[in-house]
Amino acid sequence: MAIPLSIPLAAAAMLLGAALYTDLRSMIIPNKLTFSFFIAGLLFQLSVHGRQGLKESLLGAAAGFAPLLLLYAAKGIGAGDVKLFGALGAWIGAMPVLHVMMYSILFAGLIGVVLMIVNRPFFKRMAAALLTIVMRGGKYRPVEWAAWMSEGRAFPFMLAAVPGAIAALLS
């Protein structure tokens, strides 16, 4: 079944792509990115669907923001991830953003299990080398990635959010 590409889906894809890039490079999702997409989502929905569109956009933003705020309070994710899902919800609405969130959390759990399995010295070196190749020109270097993994630091949540969005789209 062919899925038509709409403006909100295209905007969501651009937002997720930009957030993935910045999160992998610096472990930060800039406020400029999330705020500008949030405002653009509100304005788009208002201009296309009027006040009802604005209301649904705000509801989508709240649905993306509020549940992840709890994860942020528990230090499970960063504040940029919370704001990103609020901006995403402004574009795609409440139920779709909740689906993306559900799949993202499932992918994050899977990634966490994989990290626990490979969190052995040999696998740490291999993962650091692989990430260095993937992240060429990024902020982190091989030694820093190895230190990052050995410290048990969190991985960029966008590594789970992007496949979560794809899974939500395909479901």
Chimera marker file (.cmm) of the C-alpha trace (Angstrom):
<marker_set name="trace">
<marker id="1" x="0.000" y="0.000" z="0.000" r="1" g="1" b="0" radius="0.5"/>
<marker id="2" x="1.477" y="3.338" z="-1.028" r="1" g="1" b="0" radius="0.5"/>
<marker id="3" x="1.509" y="5.940" z="1.696" r="1" g="1" b="0" radius="0.5"/>
<marker id="4" x="1.055" y="9.491" z="0.381" r="1" g="1" b="0" radius="0.5"/>
<marker id="5" x="3.683" y="11.932" z="1.560" r="1" g="1" b="0" radius="0.5"/>
<marker id="6" x="1.950" y="14.887" z="3.127" r="1" g="1" b="0" radius="0.5"/>
<marker id="7" x="3.391" y="18.168" z="4.317" r="1" g="1" b="0" radius="0.5"/>
<marker id="8" x="3.157" y="17.171" z="8.022" r="1" g="1" b="0" radius="0.5"/>
<marker id="9" x="4.936" y="13.871" z="7.326" r="1" g="1" b="0" radius="0.5"/>
<marker id="10" x="7.622" y="15.641" z="5.309" r="1" g="1" b="0" radius="0.5"/>
<marker id="11" x="8.092" y="18.181" z="8.122" r="1" g="1" b="0" radius="0.5"/>
<marker id="12" x="8.256" y="15.358" z="10.677" r="1" g="1" b="0" radius="0.5"/>
<marker id="13" x="10.888" y="13.575" z="8.580" r="1" g="1" b="0" radius="0.5"/>
<marker id="14" x="12.972" y="16.767" z="8.296" r="1" g="1" b="0" radius="0.5"/>
<marker id="15" x="12.686" y="17.371" z="12.046" r="1" g="1" b="0" radius="0.5"/>
<marker id="16" x="13.718" y="13.816" z="12.899" r="1" g="1" b="0" radius="0.5"/>
<marker id="17" x="16.567" y="13.843" z="10.373" r="1" g="1" b="0" radius="0.5"/>
<marker id="18" x="17.976" y="17.122" z="11.694" r="1" g="1" b="0" radius="0.5"/>
<marker id="19" x="17.583" y="15.959" z="15.305" r="1" g="1" b="0" radius="0.5"/>
<marker id="20" x="19.301" y="12.657" z="14.534" r="1" g="1" b="0" radius="0.5"/>
<marker id="21" x="22.224" y="14.495" z="12.959" r="1" g="1" b="0" radius="0.5"/>
<marker id="22" x="22.684" y="16.951" z="15.851" r="1" g="1" b="0" radius="0.5"/>
<marker id="23" x="22.101" y="14.311" z="18.527" r="1" g="1" b="0" radius="0.5"/>
<marker id="24" x="24.741" y="12.017" z="17.044" r="1" g="1" b="0" radius="0.5"/>
<marker id="25" x="27.253" y="14.831" z="16.574" r="1" g="1" b="0" radius="0.5"/>
<marker id="26" x="26.924" y="16.526" z="19.940" r="1" g="1" b="0" radius="0.5"/>
<marker id="27" x="24.327" y="14.666" z="22.077" r="1" g="1" b="0" radius="0.5"/>
<marker id="28" x="22.226" y="17.859" z="21.917" r="1" g="1" b="0" radius="0.5"/>
<marker id="29" x="19.012" y="18.684" z="20.089" r="1" g="1" b="0" radius="0.5"/>
<marker id="30" x="19.065" y="22.493" z="19.729" r="1" g="1" b="0" radius="0.5"/>
<marker id="31" x="16.188" y="24.590" z="21.039" r="1" g="1" b="0" radius="0.5"/>
<marker id="32" x="16.213" y="26.532" z="17.755" r="1" g="1" b="0" radius="0.5"/>
<marker id="33" x="15.334" y="23.338" z="15.927" r="1" g="1" b="0" radius="0.5"/>
<marker id="34" x="12.537" y="22.182" z="18.223" r="1" g="1" b="0" radius="0.5"/>
<marker id="35" x="11.041" y="25.639" z="18.789" r="1" g="1" b="0" radius="0.5"/>
<marker id="36" x="11.015" y="26.575" z="15.104" r="1" g="1" b="0" radius="0.5"/>
<marker id="37" x="9.352" y="23.270" z="14.133" r="1" g="1" b="0" radius="0.5"/>
<marker id="38" x="6.859" y="23.654" z="16.992" r="1" g="1" b="0" radius="0.5"/>
<marker id="39" x="5.829" y="27.145" z="15.852" r="1" g="1" b="0" radius="0.5"/>
<marker id="40" x="5.776" y="26.081" z="12.192" r="1" g="1" b="0" radius="0.5"/>
<marker id="41" x="3.535" y="23.108" z="13.069" r="1" g="1" b="0" radius="0.5"/>
<marker id="42" x="1.094" y="25.322" z="14.935" r="1" g="1" b="0" radius="0.5"/>
<marker id="43" x="1.000" y="27.875" z="12.117" r="1" g="1" b="0" radius="0.5"/>
<marker id="44" x="0.606" y="25.196" z="9.444" r="1" g="1" b="0" radius="0.5"/>
<marker id="45" x="-2.289" y="23.506" z="11.229" r="1" g="1" b="0" radius="0.5"/>
<marker id="46" x="-3.928" y="26.874" z="11.938" r="1" g="1" b="0" radius="0.5"/>
<marker id="47" x="-3.641" y="27.992" z="8.318" r="1" g="1" b="0" radius="0.5"/>
<marker id="48" x="-4.883" y="24.693" z="6.845" r="1" g="1" b="0" radius="0.5"/>
<marker id="49" x="-7.498" y="23.620" z="9.411" r="1" g="1" b="0" radius="0.5"/>
<marker id="50" x="-8.310" y="26.824" z="11.287" r="1" g="1" b="0" radius="0.5"/>
<marker id="51" x="-8.903" y="26.934" z="15.021" r="1" g="1" b="0" radius="0.5"/>
<marker id="52" x="-9.681" y="23.221" z="15.161" r="1" g="1" b="0" radius="0.5"/>
<marker id="53" x="-6.294" y="22.504" z="13.563" r="1" g="1" b="0" radius="0.5"/>
<marker id="54" x="-4.570" y="24.745" z="16.100" r="1" g="1" b="0" radius="0.5"/>
<marker id="55" x="-6.386" y="22.969" z="18.932" r="1" g="1" b="0" radius="0.5"/>
<marker id="56" x="-5.376" y="19.532" z="17.613" r="1" g="1" b="0" radius="0.5"/>
<marker id="57" x="-1.811" y="20.726" z="17.060" r="1" g="1" b="0" radius="0.5"/>
<marker id="58" x="-1.566" y="21.933" z="20.656" r="1" g="1" b="0" radius="0.5"/>
<marker id="59" x="-3.060" y="18.655" z="21.856" r="1" g="1" b="0" radius="0.5"/>
<marker id="60" x="-0.493" y="16.741" z="19.787" r="1" g="1" b="0" radius="0.5"/>
<marker id="61" x="2.315" y="18.856" z="21.216" r="1" g="1" b="0" radius="0.5"/>
<marker id="62" x="1.091" y="18.184" z="24.756" r="1" g="1" b="0" radius="0.5"/>
<marker id="63" x="0.775" y="14.447" z="24.033" r="1" g="1" b="0" radius="0.5"/>
<marker id="64" x="4.363" y="14.388" z="22.773" r="1" g="1" b="0" radius="0.5"/>
<marker id="65" x="5.727" y="16.556" z="25.565" r="1" g="1" b="0" radius="0.5"/>
<marker id="66" x="4.000" y="15.487" z="28.803" r="1" g="1" b="0" radius="0.5"/>
<marker id="67" x="4.763" y="11.723" z="28.957" r="1" g="1" b="0" radius="0.5"/>
<marker id="68" x="8.408" y="12.244" z="28.079" r="1" g="1" b="0" radius="0.5"/>
<marker id="69" x="8.683" y="14.947" z="30.723" r="1" g="1" b="0" radius="0.5"/>
<marker id="70" x="8.282" y="12.115" z="33.246" r="1" g="1" b="0" radius="0.5"/>
<marker id="71" x="11.149" y="10.197" z="31.620" r="1" g="1" b="0" radius="0.5"/>
<marker id="72" x="13.241" y="13.367" z="31.703" r="1" g="1" b="0" radius="0.5"/>
<marker id="73" x="12.494" y="13.821" z="35.425" r="1" g="1" b="0" radius="0.5"/>
<marker id="74" x="13.705" y="10.249" z="35.977" r="1" g="1" b="0" radius="0.5"/>
<marker id="75" x="16.867" y="11.139" z="34.005" r="1" g="1" b="0" radius="0.5"/>
<marker id="76" x="15.959" y="8.611" z="31.311" r="1" g="1" b="0" radius="0.5"/>
<marker id="77" x="16.196" y="11.072" z="28.403" r="1" g="1" b="0" radius="0.5"/>
<marker id="78" x="17.380" y="14.604" z="27.755" r="1" g="1" b="0" radius="0.5"/>
<marker id="79" x="15.292" y="17.759" z="27.642" r="1" g="1" b="0" radius="0.5"/>
<marker id="80" x="15.891" y="18.102" z="23.900" r="1" g="1" b="0" radius="0.5"/>
<marker id="81" x="14.150" y="14.768" z="23.319" r="1" g="1" b="0" radius="0.5"/>
<marker id="82" x="11.126" y="15.972" z="25.296" r="1" g="1" b="0" radius="0.5"/>
<marker id="83" x="10.894" y="19.212" z="23.298" r="1" g="1" b="0" radius="0.5"/>
<marker id="84" x="11.434" y="17.316" z="20.055" r="1" g="1" b="0" radius="0.5"/>
<marker id="85" x="8.416" y="15.096" z="20.684" r="1" g="1" b="0" radius="0.5"/>
<marker id="86" x="6.364" y="18.195" z="21.525" r="1" g="1" b="0" radius="0.5"/>
<marker id="87" x="7.319" y="19.724" z="18.176" r="1" g="1" b="0" radius="0.5"/>
<marker id="88" x="6.652" y="16.430" z="16.414" r="1" g="1" b="0" radius="0.5"/>
<marker id="89" x="3.200" y="16.252" z="18.004" r="1" g="1" b="0" radius="0.5"/>
<marker id="90" x="2.414" y="19.762" z="16.765" r="1" g="1" b="0" radius="0.5"/>
<marker id="91" x="2.867" y="18.479" z="13.214" r="1" g="1" b="0" radius="0.5"/>
<marker id="92" x="1.366" y="14.982" z="13.306" r="1" g="1" b="0" radius="0.5"/>
<marker id="93" x="-1.154" y="15.060" z="16.168" r="1" g="1" b="0" radius="0.5"/>
<marker id="94" x="-1.716" y="13.292" z="19.458" r="1" g="1" b="0" radius="0.5"/>
<marker id="95" x="-2.311" y="9.664" z="18.496" r="1" g="1" b="0" radius="0.5"/>
<marker id="96" x="0.456" y="9.476" z="15.877" r="1" g="1" b="0" radius="0.5"/>
<marker id="97" x="3.031" y="11.038" z="18.226" r="1" g="1" b="0" radius="0.5"/>
<marker id="98" x="2.017" y="8.596" z="20.958" r="1" g="1" b="0" radius="0.5"/>
<marker id="99" x="2.540" y="5.729" z="18.511" r="1" g="1" b="0" radius="0.5"/>
<marker id="100" x="5.983" y="7.074" z="17.607" r="1" g="1" b="0" radius="0.5"/>
<marker id="101" x="6.764" y="7.416" z="21.307" r="1" g="1" b="0" radius="0.5"/>
<marker id="102" x="5.670" y="3.847" z="22.061" r="1" g="1" b="0" radius="0.5"/>
<marker id="103" x="7.797" y="2.379" z="19.269" r="1" g="1" b="0" radius="0.5"/>
<marker id="104" x="10.734" y="4.620" z="20.212" r="1" g="1" b="0" radius="0.5"/>
<marker id="105" x="10.658" y="3.424" z="23.797" r="1" g="1" b="0" radius="0.5"/>
<marker id="106" x="10.544" y="-0.187" z="22.580" r="1" g="1" b="0" radius="0.5"/>
<marker id="107" x="13.534" y="0.423" z="20.303" r="1" g="1" b="0" radius="0.5"/>
<marker id="108" x="15.360" y="2.166" z="23.165" r="1" g="1" b="0" radius="0.5"/>
<marker id="109" x="14.813" y="-0.914" z="25.326" r="1" g="1" b="0" radius="0.5"/>
<marker id="110" x="16.146" y="-3.141" z="22.566" r="1" g="1" b="0" radius="0.5"/>
<marker id="111" x="19.204" y="-0.908" z="22.141" r="1" g="1" b="0" radius="0.5"/>
<marker id="112" x="19.720" y="-0.984" z="25.910" r="1" g="1" b="0" radius="0.5"/>
<marker id="113" x="19.683" y="-4.783" z="25.934" r="1" g="1" b="0" radius="0.5"/>
<marker id="114" x="22.141" y="-4.898" z="23.047" r="1" g="1" b="0" radius="0.5"/>
<marker id="115" x="24.434" y="-2.442" z="24.861" r="1" g="1" b="0" radius="0.5"/>
<marker id="116" x="24.328" y="-4.589" z="27.978" r="1" g="1" b="0" radius="0.5"/>
<marker id="117" x="25.291" y="-7.648" z="25.947" r="1" g="1" b="0" radius="0.5"/>
<marker id="118" x="28.127" y="-5.951" z="24.098" r="1" g="1" b="0" radius="0.5"/>
<marker id="119" x="29.381" y="-3.990" z="27.085" r="1" g="1" b="0" radius="0.5"/>
<marker id="120" x="32.495" y="-6.126" z="27.242" r="1" g="1" b="0" radius="0.5"/>
<marker id="121" x="36.022" y="-4.825" z="26.492" r="1" g="1" b="0" radius="0.5"/>
<marker id="122" x="36.287" y="-6.315" z="22.986" r="1" g="1" b="0" radius="0.5"/>
<marker id="123" x="32.824" y="-5.151" z="21.982" r="1" g="1" b="0" radius="0.5"/>
<marker id="124" x="33.492" y="-1.694" z="23.462" r="1" g="1" b="0" radius="0.5"/>
<marker id="125" x="36.522" y="-1.258" z="21.221" r="1" g="1" b="0" radius="0.5"/>
<marker id="126" x="34.604" y="-2.516" z="18.174" r="1" g="1" b="0" radius="0.5"/>
<marker id="127" x="31.613" y="-0.268" z="18.891" r="1" g="1" b="0" radius="0.5"/>
<marker id="128" x="33.880" y="2.744" z="19.410" r="1" g="1" b="0" radius="0.5"/>
<marker id="129" x="35.603" y="2.059" z="16.099" r="1" g="1" b="0" radius="0.5"/>
<marker id="130" x="32.283" y="1.604" z="14.290" r="1" g="1" b="0" radius="0.5"/>
<marker id="131" x="30.812" y="4.766" z="15.800" r="1" g="1" b="0" radius="0.5"/>
<marker id="132" x="33.920" y="6.707" z="14.819" r="1" g="1" b="0" radius="0.5"/>
<marker id="133" x="33.489" y="5.595" z="11.225" r="1" g="1" b="0" radius="0.5"/>
<marker id="134" x="29.782" y="6.464" z="11.247" r="1" g="1" b="0" radius="0.5"/>
<marker id="135" x="30.344" y="9.749" z="13.092" r="1" g="1" b="0" radius="0.5"/>
<marker id="136" x="33.256" y="10.935" z="10.974" r="1" g="1" b="0" radius="0.5"/>
<marker id="137" x="33.793" y="14.605" z="11.710" r="1" g="1" b="0" radius="0.5"/>
<marker id="138" x="31.613" y="14.415" z="14.812" r="1" g="1" b="0" radius="0.5"/>
<marker id="139" x="32.454" y="15.749" z="18.230" r="1" g="1" b="0" radius="0.5"/>
<marker id="140" x="33.483" y="12.384" z="19.685" r="1" g="1" b="0" radius="0.5"/>
<marker id="141" x="36.670" y="10.517" z="18.772" r="1" g="1" b="0" radius="0.5"/>
<marker id="142" x="37.426" y="6.795" z="19.322" r="1" g="1" b="0" radius="0.5"/>
<marker id="143" x="38.863" y="7.283" z="22.801" r="1" g="1" b="0" radius="0.5"/>
<marker id="144" x="35.918" y="9.485" z="23.796" r="1" g="1" b="0" radius="0.5"/>
<marker id="145" x="33.367" y="6.959" z="22.493" r="1" g="1" b="0" radius="0.5"/>
<marker id="146" x="35.104" y="4.171" z="24.424" r="1" g="1" b="0" radius="0.5"/>
<marker id="147" x="35.004" y="6.329" z="27.561" r="1" g="1" b="0" radius="0.5"/>
<marker id="148" x="31.369" y="7.200" z="26.852" r="1" g="1" b="0" radius="0.5"/>
<marker id="149" x="30.438" y="3.514" z="26.638" r="1" g="1" b="0" radius="0.5"/>
<marker id="150" x="32.489" y="2.442" z="29.658" r="1" g="1" b="0" radius="0.5"/>
<marker id="151" x="30.919" y="5.167" z="31.811" r="1" g="1" b="0" radius="0.5"/>
<marker id="152" x="27.497" y="3.658" z="31.087" r="1" g="1" b="0" radius="0.5"/>
<marker id="153" x="26.245" y="6.932" z="29.669" r="1" g="1" b="0" radius="0.5"/>
<marker id="154" x="22.982" y="7.081" z="27.796" r="1" g="1" b="0" radius="0.5"/>
<marker id="155" x="22.942" y="6.638" z="24.044" r="1" g="1" b="0" radius="0.5"/>
<marker id="156" x="21.389" y="9.303" z="21.806" r="1" g="1" b="0" radius="0.5"/>
<marker id="157" x="17.640" y="8.683" z="22.050" r="1" g="1" b="0" radius="0.5"/>
<marker id="158" x="17.279" y="9.625" z="18.391" r="1" g="1" b="0" radius="0.5"/>
<marker id="159" x="18.829" y="6.226" z="17.590" r="1" g="1" b="0" radius="0.5"/>
<marker id="160" x="15.539" y="4.808" z="18.892" r="1" g="1" b="0" radius="0.5"/>
<marker id="161" x="13.205" y="7.641" z="17.840" r="1" g="1" b="0" radius="0.5"/>
<marker id="162" x="13.946" y="7.425" z="14.108" r="1" g="1" b="0" radius="0.5"/>
<marker id="163" x="13.257" y="3.680" z="13.818" r="1" g="1" b="0" radius="0.5"/>
<marker id="164" x="10.286" y="4.240" z="16.147" r="1" g="1" b="0" radius="0.5"/>
<marker id="165" x="8.867" y="6.812" z="13.726" r="1" g="1" b="0" radius="0.5"/>
<marker id="166" x="9.400" y="4.487" z="10.781" r="1" g="1" b="0" radius="0.5"/>
<marker id="167" x="7.718" y="1.603" z="12.614" r="1" g="1" b="0" radius="0.5"/>
<marker id="168" x="4.782" y="3.840" z="13.560" r="1" g="1" b="0" radius="0.5"/>
<marker id="169" x="4.411" y="4.976" z="9.955" r="1" g="1" b="0" radius="0.5"/>
<marker id="170" x="4.445" y="1.406" z="8.659" r="1" g="1" b="0" radius="0.5"/>
<marker id="171" x="2.054" y="0.007" z="11.284" r="1" g="1" b="0" radius="0.5"/>
<link id1="1" id2="2" r="1" g="1" b="0" radius="0.2"/>
<link id1="2" id2="3" r="1" g="1" b="0" radius="0.2"/>
<link id1="3" id2="4" r="1" g="1" b="0" radius="0.2"/>
<link id1="4" id2="5" r="1" g="1" b="0" radius="0.2"/>
<link id1="5" id2="6" r="1" g="1" b="0" radius="0.2"/>
<link id1="6" id2="7" r="1" g="1" b="0" radius="0.2"/>
<link id1="7" id2="8" r="1" g="1" b="0" radius="0.2"/>
<link id1="8" id2="9" r="1" g="1" b="0" radius="0.2"/>
<link id1="9" id2="10" r="1" g="1" b="0" radius="0.2"/>
<link id1="10" id2="11" r="1" g="1" b="0" radius="0.2"/>
<link id1="11" id2="12" r="1" g="1" b="0" radius="0.2"/>
<link id1="12" id2="13" r="1" g="1" b="0" radius="0.2"/>
<link id1="13" id2="14" r="1" g="1" b="0" radius="0.2"/>
<link id1="14" id2="15" r="1" g="1" b="0" radius="0.2"/>
<link id1="15" id2="16" r="1" g="1" b="0" radius="0.2"/>
<link id1="16" id2="17" r="1" g="1" b="0" radius="0.2"/>
<link id1="17" id2="18" r="1" g="1" b="0" radius="0.2"/>
<link id1="18" id2="19" r="1" g="1" b="0" radius="0.2"/>
<link id1="19" id2="20" r="1" g="1" b="0" radius="0.2"/>
<link id1="20" id2="21" r="1" g="1" b="0" radius="0.2"/>
<link id1="21" id2="22" r="1" g="1" b="0" radius="0.2"/>
<link id1="22" id2="23" r="1" g="1" b="0" radius="0.2"/>
<link id1="23" id2="24" r="1" g="1" b="0" radius="0.2"/>
<link id1="24" id2="25" r="1" g="1" b="0" radius="0.2"/>
<link id1="25" id2="26" r="1" g="1" b="0" radius="0.2"/>
<link id1="26" id2="27" r="1" g="1" b="0" radius="0.2"/>
<link id1="27" id2="28" r="1" g="1" b="0" radius="0.2"/>
<link id1="28" id2="29" r="1" g="1" b="0" radius="0.2"/>
<link id1="29" id2="30" r="1" g="1" b="0" radius="0.2"/>
<link id1="30" id2="31" r="1" g="1" b="0" radius="0.2"/>
<link id1="31" id2="32" r="1" g="1" b="0" radius="0.2"/>
<link id1="32" id2="33" r="1" g="1" b="0" radius="0.2"/>
<link id1="33" id2="34" r="1" g="1" b="0" radius="0.2"/>
<link id1="34" id2="35" r="1" g="1" b="0" radius="0.2"/>
<link id1="35" id2="36" r="1" g="1" b="0" radius="0.2"/>
<link id1="36" id2="37" r="1" g="1" b="0" radius="0.2"/>
<link id1="37" id2="38" r="1" g="1" b="0" radius="0.2"/>
<link id1="38" id2="39" r="1" g="1" b="0" radius="0.2"/>
<link id1="39" id2="40" r="1" g="1" b="0" radius="0.2"/>
<link id1="40" id2="41" r="1" g="1" b="0" radius="0.2"/>
<link id1="41" id2="42" r="1" g="1" b="0" radius="0.2"/>
<link id1="42" id2="43" r="1" g="1" b="0" radius="0.2"/>
<link id1="43" id2="44" r="1" g="1" b="0" radius="0.2"/>
<link id1="44" id2="45" r="1" g="1" b="0" radius="0.2"/>
<link id1="45" id2="46" r="1" g="1" b="0" radius="0.2"/>
<link id1="46" id2="47" r="1" g="1" b="0" radius="0.2"/>
<link id1="47" id2="48" r="1" g="1" b="0" radius="0.2"/>
<link id1="48" id2="49" r="1" g="1" b="0" radius="0.2"/>
<link id1="49" id2="50" r="1" g="1" b="0" radius="0.2"/>
<link id1="50" id2="51" r="1" g="1" b="0" radius="0.2"/>
<link id1="51" id2="52" r="1" g="1" b="0" radius="0.2"/>
<link id1="52" id2="53" r="1" g="1" b="0" radius="0.2"/>
<link id1="53" id2="54" r="1" g="1" b="0" radius="0.2"/>
<link id1="54" id2="55" r="1" g="1" b="0" radius="0.2"/>
<link id1="55" id2="56" r="1" g="1" b="0" radius="0.2"/>
<link id1="56" id2="57" r="1" g="1" b="0" radius="0.2"/>
<link id1="57" id2="58" r="1" g="1" b="0" radius="0.2"/>
<link id1="58" id2="59" r="1" g="1" b="0" radius="0.2"/>
<link id1="59" id2="60" r="1" g="1" b="0" radius="0.2"/>
<link id1="60" id2="61" r="1" g="1" b="0" radius="0.2"/>
<link id1="61" id2="62" r="1" g="1" b="0" radius="0.2"/>
<link id1="62" id2="63" r="1" g="1" b="0" radius="0.2"/>
<link id1="63" id2="64" r="1" g="1" b="0" radius="0.2"/>
<link id1="64" id2="65" r="1" g="1" b="0" radius="0.2"/>
<link id1="65" id2="66" r="1" g="1" b="0" radius="0.2"/>
<link id1="66" id2="67" r="1" g="1" b="0" radius="0.2"/>
<link id1="67" id2="68" r="1" g="1" b="0" radius="0.2"/>
<link id1="68" id2="69" r="1" g="1" b="0" radius="0.2"/>
<link id1="69" id2="70" r="1" g="1" b="0" radius="0.2"/>
<link id1="70" id2="71" r="1" g="1" b="0" radius="0.2"/>
<link id1="71" id2="72" r="1" g="1" b="0" radius="0.2"/>
<link id1="72" id2="73" r="1" g="1" b="0" radius="0.2"/>
<link id1="73" id2="74" r="1" g="1" b="0" radius="0.2"/>
<link id1="74" id2="75" r="1" g="1" b="0" radius="0.2"/>
<link id1="75" id2="76" r="1" g="1" b="0" radius="0.2"/>
<link id1="76" id2="77" r="1" g="1" b="0" radius="0.2"/>
<link id1="77" id2="78" r="1" g="1" b="0" radius="0.2"/>
<link id1="78" id2="79" r="1" g="1" b="0" radius="0.2"/>
<link id1="79" id2="80" r="1" g="1" b="0" radius="0.2"/>
<link id1="80" id2="81" r="1" g="1" b="0" radius="0.2"/>
<link id1="81" id2="82" r="1" g="1" b="0" radius="0.2"/>
<link id1="82" id2="83" r="1" g="1" b="0" radius="0.2"/>
<link id1="83" id2="84" r="1" g="1" b="0" radius="0.2"/>
<link id1="84" id2="85" r="1" g="1" b="0" radius="0.2"/>
<link id1="85" id2="86" r="1" g="1" b="0" radius="0.2"/>
<link id1="86" id2="87" r="1" g="1" b="0" radius="0.2"/>
<link id1="87" id2="88" r="1" g="1" b="0" radius="0.2"/>
<link id1="88" id2="89" r="1" g="1" b="0" radius="0.2"/>
<link id1="89" id2="90" r="1" g="1" b="0" radius="0.2"/>
<link id1="90" id2="91" r="1" g="1" b="0" radius="0.2"/>
<link id1="91" id2="92" r="1" g="1" b="0" radius="0.2"/>
<link id1="92" id2="93" r="1" g="1" b="0" radius="0.2"/>
<link id1="93" id2="94" r="1" g="1" b="0" radius="0.2"/>
<link id1="94" id2="95" r="1" g="1" b="0" radius="0.2"/>
<link id1="95" id2="96" r="1" g="1" b="0" radius="0.2"/>
<link id1="96" id2="97" r="1" g="1" b="0" radius="0.2"/>
<link id1="97" id2="98" r="1" g="1" b="0" radius="0.2"/>
<link id1="98" id2="99" r="1" g="1" b="0" radius="0.2"/>
<link id1="99" id2="100" r="1" g="1" b="0" radius="0.2"/>
<link id1="100" id2="101" r="1" g="1" b="0" radius="0.2"/>
<link id1="101" id2="102" r="1" g="1" b="0" radius="0.2"/>
<link id1="102" id2="103" r="1" g="1" b="0" radius="0.2"/>
<link id1="103" id2="104" r="1" g="1" b="0" radius="0.2"/>
<link id1="104" id2="105" r="1" g="1" b="0" radius="0.2"/>
<link id1="105" id2="106" r="1" g="1" b="0" radius="0.2"/>
<link id1="106" id2="107" r="1" g="1" b="0" radius="0.2"/>
<link id1="107" id2="108" r="1" g="1" b="0" radius="0.2"/>
<link id1="108" id2="109" r="1" g="1" b="0" radius="0.2"/>
<link id1="109" id2="110" r="1" g="1" b="0" radius="0.2"/>
<link id1="110" id2="111" r="1" g="1" b="0" radius="0.2"/>
<link id1="111" id2="112" r="1" g="1" b="0" radius="0.2"/>
<link id1="112" id2="113" r="1" g="1" b="0" radius="0.2"/>
<link id1="113" id2="114" r="1" g="1" b="0" radius="0.2"/>
<link id1="114" id2="115" r="1" g="1" b="0" radius="0.2"/>
<link id1="115" id2="116" r="1" g="1" b="0" radius="0.2"/>
<link id1="116" id2="117" r="1" g="1" b="0" radius="0.2"/>
<link id1="117" id2="118" r="1" g="1" b="0" radius="0.2"/>
<link id1="118" id2="119" r="1" g="1" b="0" radius="0.2"/>
<link id1="119" id2="120" r="1" g="1" b="0" radius="0.2"/>
<link id1="120" id2="121" r="1" g="1" b="0" radius="0.2"/>
<link id1="121" id2="122" r="1" g="1" b="0" radius="0.2"/>
<link id1="122" id2="123" r="1" g="1" b="0" radius="0.2"/>
<link id1="123" id2="124" r="1" g="1" b="0" radius="0.2"/>
<link id1="124" id2="125" r="1" g="1" b="0" radius="0.2"/>
<link id1="125" id2="126" r="1" g="1" b="0" radius="0.2"/>
<link id1="126" id2="127" r="1" g="1" b="0" radius="0.2"/>
<link id1="127" id2="128" r="1" g="1" b="0" radius="0.2"/>
<link id1="128" id2="129" r="1" g="1" b="0" radius="0.2"/>
<link id1="129" id2="130" r="1" g="1" b="0" radius="0.2"/>
<link id1="130" id2="131" r="1" g="1" b="0" radius="0.2"/>
<link id1="131" id2="132" r="1" g="1" b="0" radius="0.2"/>
<link id1="132" id2="133" r="1" g="1" b="0" radius="0.2"/>
<link id1="133" id2="134" r="1" g="1" b="0" radius="0.2"/>
<link id1="134" id2="135" r="1" g="1" b="0" radius="0.2"/>
<link id1="135" id2="136" r="1" g="1" b="0" radius="0.2"/>
<link id1="136" id2="137" r="1" g="1" b="0" radius="0.2"/>
<link id1="137" id2="138" r="1" g="1" b="0" radius="0.2"/>
<link id1="138" id2="139" r="1" g="1" b="0" radius="0.2"/>
<link id1="139" id2="140" r="1" g="1" b="0" radius="0.2"/>
<link id1="140" id2="141" r="1" g="1" b="0" radius="0.2"/>
<link id1="141" id2="142" r="1" g="1" b="0" radius="0.2"/>
<link id1="142" id2="143" r="1" g="1" b="0" radius="0.2"/>
<link id1="143" id2="144" r="1" g="1" b="0" radius="0.2"/>
<link id1="144" id2="145" r="1" g="1" b="0" radius="0.2"/>
<link id1="145" id2="146" r="1" g="1" b="0" radius="0.2"/>
<link id1="146" id2="147" r="1" g="1" b="0" radius="0.2"/>
<link id1="147" id2="148" r="1" g="1" b="0" radius="0.2"/>
<link id1="148" id2="149" r="1" g="1" b="0" radius="0.2"/>
<link id1="149" id2="150" r="1" g="1" b="0" radius="0.2"/>
<link id1="150" id2="151" r="1" g="1" b="0" radius="0.2"/>
<link id1="151" id2="152" r="1" g="1" b="0" radius="0.2"/>
<link id1="152" id2="153" r="1" g="1" b="0" radius="0.2"/>
<link id1="153" id2="154" r="1" g="1" b="0" radius="0.2"/>
<link id1="154" id2="155" r="1" g="1" b="0" radius="0.2"/>
<link id1="155" id2="156" r="1" g="1" b="0" radius="0.2"/>
<link id1="156" id2="157" r="1" g="1" b="0" radius="0.2"/>
<link id1="157" id2="158" r="1" g="1" b="0" radius="0.2"/>
<link id1="158" id2="159" r="1" g="1" b="0" radius="0.2"/>
<link id1="159" id2="160" r="1" g="1" b="0" radius="0.2"/>
<link id1="160" id2="161" r="1" g="1" b="0" radius="0.2"/>
<link id1="161" id2="162" r="1" g="1" b="0" radius="0.2"/>
<link id1="162" id2="163" r="1" g="1" b="0" radius="0.2"/>
<link id1="163" id2="164" r="1" g="1" b="0" radius="0.2"/>
<link id1="164" id2="165" r="1" g="1" b="0" radius="0.2"/>
<link id1="165" id2="166" r="1" g="1" b="0" radius="0.2"/>
<link id1="166" id2="167" r="1" g="1" b="0" radius="0.2"/>
<link id1="167" id2="168" r="1" g="1" b="0" radius="0.2"/>
<link id1="168" id2="169" r="1" g="1" b="0" radius="0.2"/>
<link id1="169" id2="170" r="1" g="1" b="0" radius="0.2"/>
<link id1="170" id2="171" r="1" g="1" b="0" radius="0.2"/>
</marker_set>
